[in-house]
Amino acid sequence: MKEFTQVLYRLRIWKDTRGQDLIEYALMAGFVAVAAGAIVPGVADSIKTIFGKVNNVMTSSAGQG
């Protein structure tokens, strides 16, 4: 019975899509930022700075910094 419960739990994890929306919005924001940087070259440095800060925060929160 324990194995059956573990299998059901694993299946439930694969069907869970709650975090998918957040990833899609983050990707969309990234694409918009890249497009804005390509269209308006003056904005590219600001976007690079923002992504650099986000990268630093993500790296330090993962314990790699």
N, C-alpha and C positions, 0 to 999 in steps of 0.2 A: 504494500500500500504506500510505503514511503517513496518508492521509485515512481509510482504513478503520480503522486503529488508533486514531485520534483519536475516531472515532464510537463505537467499542467502549468507549473510556475514558469518554466522556460518558454513555453508557448505564449503565455501572457506577456512576457517581456518583448518577444518579437513583434507582437501586435500593438504594443504601446507606441503611439506616434505623437505624444504630447510635446516632445522636444523638437519635433520636426519643423514646426512653424517658426520657432526661434532661429533655427539654422537658416531657413529660407529667407527670413527677413534680414539676417546678418549678411547673407550672400548678396541680396538685392541692394542693400546699403553700400556694400563694397563695389558692386558694379556701377552704381550711380556715382560714387566718389571717383572711380577711375574714369568714367565718361566725362565728369565735370573737369577733371584734371586734364583730359585730352582736349577738351573744347576751350577751356580758359587756362592758359599756361600759368598765369599768376597764382592760381589756386593750387597748383600741383605741389608747391613747397608746403603749404598749410596741410594738405592732405597727407603728405609724407610725414610730417611732424606728428599728426594725430595717430596715424597707423603705427609709427614708431613708439609712441607712448602706450598704445594699446598692447603692442607686442611686449614691451617691458613689463607691464602689469600682468599679462598672461604668463610670461616666463617666471616672474617672481612668485606668482601664486601657485605655480606648478612645482616650485621648489628647485628650479634649475638655475636660479640666478644668484 
